[in-house]
Amino acid sequence: QVQVVESGGGLVQPGGSLRLSCAASGSPLSIFAMGWHRQAPGKQRELVATLTSGGNTNYADSVKGRFTISRDNAENTVYLQMNSLKPEDTAVYYCNADFQRQVNLNIRYWGQGTQVTVSS
């Protein structure tokens, strides 16, 4: 019974900060990567940031220099520190956990999403 649970969303003023958390559990398989996507009203879901078990990161151009993805080595947990938030960052943020089933075969699980609203 795999669970992916994110938290930390809310309302923040432009220029403010939020930190999102995501915990994955319930699988005997190792995690290949975890990350974040977001979906704003009327737009497609887009990549925000990813972090592999090897420590490689990837960011969308729109958030580089403002957002930082990190992990807790003691748990299957990933964080997204969001600074200098802009109204265009408003979206539902979804966490993903990619478990390695076989070499070159990963299974992706999604969280339910957490709302981030940036507004004055």
Summary of the structure (lengths in Angstrom):
residues: 120
radius of gyration: 14.0
end to end distance: 40.3
largest distance: 47.4
contacts: 344
relative contact order: 0.32
helix: 2%
strand: 58%
